[in-house]
Amino acid sequence: MGGRIGRHKRVPATVSRKQAYELADFVVVTIEAEKPGTMQYLDYSLKILDSSVVYIPQTI
């Protein structure tokens, strides 16, 4: 573990299951908000059925 991503040091991150679910919710809203056009209203429901840890290394 360790190393760098650009000028930033890589450090382990720990989040609780509840925090991970909240982050997933944030990601869904962020993806929708970044789509072209002017969003005036977003009605959605996010139901998490299962969870797992996924590590995706970033190659610089």
Backbone as JSON Lines, residues from 0, in Angstrom:
{"i":0,"aa":"M","n":[0.84,-1.17,0.0],"ca":[0.0,0.0,0.0],"c":[0.89,1.23,0.0]}
{"i":1,"aa":"G","n":[0.38,2.32,-0.42],"ca":[1.17,3.54,-0.46],"c":[1.39,3.98,-1.88]}
{"i":2,"aa":"G","n":[2.48,4.68,-2.09],"ca":[2.74,5.21,-3.41],"c":[2.1,6.57,-3.6]}
{"i":3,"aa":"R","n":[2.07,7.01,-4.83],"ca":[1.54,8.34,-5.13],"c":[0.63,8.29,-6.35]}
{"i":4,"aa":"I","n":[-0.3,9.19,-6.4],"ca":[-1.12,9.45,-7.57],"c":[-0.81,10.89,-7.93]}
{"i":5,"aa":"G","n":[0.03,11.06,-8.94],"ca":[0.5,12.41,-9.27],"c":[1.3,12.93,-8.09]}
{"i":6,"aa":"R","n":[0.94,14.1,-7.59],"ca":[1.66,14.66,-6.44],"c":[0.98,14.31,-5.12]}
{"i":7,"aa":"H","n":[-0.07,13.51,-5.19],"ca":[-0.83,13.16,-3.98],"c":[-0.44,11.78,-3.46]}
{"i":8,"aa":"K","n":[-0.2,11.71,-2.18],"ca":[0.15,10.44,-1.54],"c":[-1.1,9.58,-1.42]}
{"i":9,"aa":"R","n":[-0.96,8.31,-1.77],"ca":[-2.07,7.37,-1.62],"c":[-2.14,6.9,-0.19]}
{"i":10,"aa":"V","n":[-3.3,6.95,0.41],"ca":[-3.49,6.48,1.78],"c":[-4.75,5.61,1.82]}
{"i":11,"aa":"P","n":[-4.77,4.65,2.73],"ca":[-5.97,3.82,2.85],"c":[-7.18,4.66,3.27]}
{"i":12,"aa":"A","n":[-8.33,4.26,2.8],"ca":[-9.58,4.94,3.19],"c":[-10.51,3.91,3.81]}
{"i":13,"aa":"T","n":[-11.11,4.28,4.91],"ca":[-12.06,3.39,5.57],"c":[-13.38,4.12,5.73]}
{"i":14,"aa":"V","n":[-14.45,3.49,5.3],"ca":[-15.79,4.04,5.5],"c":[-16.69,2.93,6.01]}
{"i":15,"aa":"S","n":[-17.66,3.31,6.79],"ca":[-18.61,2.33,7.28],"c":[-19.57,1.93,6.15]}
{"i":16,"aa":"R","n":[-20.31,0.87,6.36],"ca":[-21.3,0.44,5.37],"c":[-22.32,1.55,5.13]}
{"i":17,"aa":"K","n":[-22.75,2.21,6.21],"ca":[-23.72,3.3,6.08],"c":[-23.14,4.44,5.26]}
{"i":18,"aa":"Q","n":[-21.88,4.8,5.52],"ca":[-21.23,5.86,4.75],"c":[-21.09,5.46,3.28]}
{"i":19,"aa":"A","n":[-20.78,4.19,3.02],"ca":[-20.65,3.72,1.64],"c":[-21.98,3.85,0.91]}
{"i":20,"aa":"Y","n":[-23.09,3.53,1.57],"ca":[-24.4,3.67,0.95],"c":[-24.71,5.13,0.65]}
{"i":21,"aa":"E","n":[-24.33,6.03,1.57],"ca":[-24.56,7.46,1.35],"c":[-23.69,7.96,0.19]}
{"i":22,"aa":"L","n":[-22.46,7.45,0.11],"ca":[-21.58,7.84,-1.0],"c":[-22.15,7.34,-2.33]}
{"i":23,"aa":"A","n":[-22.71,6.15,-2.34],"ca":[-23.33,5.62,-3.56],"c":[-24.47,6.53,-4.0]}
{"i":24,"aa":"D","n":[-25.26,6.97,-3.06],"ca":[-26.35,7.89,-3.35],"c":[-25.81,9.18,-3.96]}
{"i":25,"aa":"F","n":[-24.73,9.71,-3.39],"ca":[-24.1,10.93,-3.9],"c":[-23.59,10.73,-5.32]}
{"i":26,"aa":"V","n":[-22.99,9.58,-5.59],"ca":[-22.45,9.3,-6.92],"c":[-23.58,9.27,-7.96]}
{"i":27,"aa":"V","n":[-24.69,8.63,-7.64],"ca":[-25.82,8.58,-8.56],"c":[-26.31,9.98,-8.9]}
{"i":28,"aa":"V","n":[-26.5,10.81,-7.89],"ca":[-26.98,12.18,-8.12],"c":[-25.94,12.97,-8.92]}
{"i":29,"aa":"T","n":[-24.66,12.82,-8.61],"ca":[-23.61,13.54,-9.32],"c":[-23.57,13.16,-10.79]}
{"i":30,"aa":"I","n":[-23.68,11.88,-11.09],"ca":[-23.68,11.42,-12.48],"c":[-24.86,12.04,-13.24]}
{"i":31,"aa":"E","n":[-26.02,12.04,-12.64],"ca":[-27.19,12.62,-13.29],"c":[-27.03,14.13,-13.47]}
{"i":32,"aa":"A","n":[-26.49,14.8,-12.47],"ca":[-26.34,16.26,-12.54],"c":[-25.32,16.68,-13.59]}
{"i":33,"aa":"E","n":[-24.35,15.83,-13.9],"ca":[-23.31,16.16,-14.87],"c":[-23.74,15.94,-16.31]}
{"i":34,"aa":"K","n":[-24.89,15.33,-16.53],"ca":[-25.38,15.12,-17.89],"c":[-25.71,16.47,-18.52]}
{"i":35,"aa":"P","n":[-25.49,16.6,-19.84],"ca":[-25.78,17.87,-20.51],"c":[-27.24,18.28,-20.35]}
{"i":36,"aa":"G","n":[-27.46,19.58,-20.32],"ca":[-28.81,20.12,-20.17],"c":[-28.96,20.76,-18.8]}
{"i":37,"aa":"T","n":[-30.12,21.29,-18.57],"ca":[-30.39,21.95,-17.29],"c":[-31.36,21.1,-16.5]}
{"i":38,"aa":"M","n":[-30.85,20.49,-15.43],"ca":[-31.71,19.66,-14.6],"c":[-32.5,20.56,-13.65]}
{"i":39,"aa":"Q","n":[-33.8,20.41,-13.67],"ca":[-34.64,21.18,-12.77],"c":[-35.26,20.3,-11.7]}
{"i":40,"aa":"Y","n":[-35.34,19.01,-11.98],"ca":[-36.0,18.11,-11.04],"c":[-35.44,16.7,-11.22]}
{"i":41,"aa":"L","n":[-35.15,16.04,-10.13],"ca":[-34.66,14.66,-10.18],"c":[-35.43,13.84,-9.15]}
{"i":42,"aa":"D","n":[-36.16,12.87,-9.63],"ca":[-36.92,11.97,-8.76],"c":[-36.34,10.58,-8.97]}
{"i":43,"aa":"Y","n":[-35.75,10.01,-7.93],"ca":[-35.13,8.7,-8.07],"c":[-35.23,7.94,-6.77]}
{"i":44,"aa":"S","n":[-35.0,6.65,-6.89],"ca":[-34.96,5.78,-5.73],"c":[-33.76,4.86,-5.91]}
{"i":45,"aa":"L","n":[-32.94,4.75,-4.89],"ca":[-31.76,3.9,-4.95],"c":[-31.9,2.83,-3.9]}
{"i":46,"aa":"K","n":[-31.95,1.58,-4.34],"ca":[-32.06,0.46,-3.42],"c":[-30.82,-0.41,-3.6]}
{"i":47,"aa":"I","n":[-30.02,-0.5,-2.57],"ca":[-28.8,-1.3,-2.63],"c":[-29.12,-2.7,-2.14]}
{"i":48,"aa":"L","n":[-28.92,-3.68,-3.02],"ca":[-29.26,-5.06,-2.71],"c":[-28.08,-5.85,-2.16]}
{"i":49,"aa":"D","n":[-26.87,-5.43,-2.5],"ca":[-25.68,-6.16,-2.08],"c":[-24.51,-5.18,-2.09]}
{"i":50,"aa":"S","n":[-23.46,-5.52,-1.41],"ca":[-22.28,-4.65,-1.41],"c":[-21.02,-5.49,-1.37]}
{"i":51,"aa":"S","n":[-19.95,-4.91,-1.91],"ca":[-18.64,-5.55,-1.88],"c":[-17.58,-4.46,-2.01]}
{"i":52,"aa":"V","n":[-16.36,-4.82,-1.67],"ca":[-15.24,-3.89,-1.77],"c":[-14.58,-4.08,-3.13]}
{"i":53,"aa":"V","n":[-14.38,-2.97,-3.84],"ca":[-13.73,-3.02,-5.15],"c":[-12.59,-2.03,-5.14]}
{"i":54,"aa":"Y","n":[-11.41,-2.47,-5.52],"ca":[-10.24,-1.58,-5.62],"c":[-9.91,-1.41,-7.09]}
{"i":55,"aa":"I","n":[-9.91,-0.17,-7.53],"ca":[-9.59,0.13,-8.92],"c":[-8.35,1.04,-8.9]}
{"i":56,"aa":"P","n":[-7.18,0.48,-9.21],"ca":[-5.97,1.32,-9.19],"c":[-5.99,2.31,-10.34]}
{"i":57,"aa":"Q","n":[-5.48,3.49,-10.09],"ca":[-5.4,4.52,-11.11],"c":[-4.0,4.52,-11.68]}
{"i":58,"aa":"T","n":[-3.89,4.4,-13.0],"ca":[-2.59,4.41,-13.65],"c":[-2.3,5.8,-14.14]}
{"i":59,"aa":"I","n":[-1.16,6.31,-13.78],"ca":[-0.77,7.67,-14.2],"c":[0.26,7.54,-15.3]}
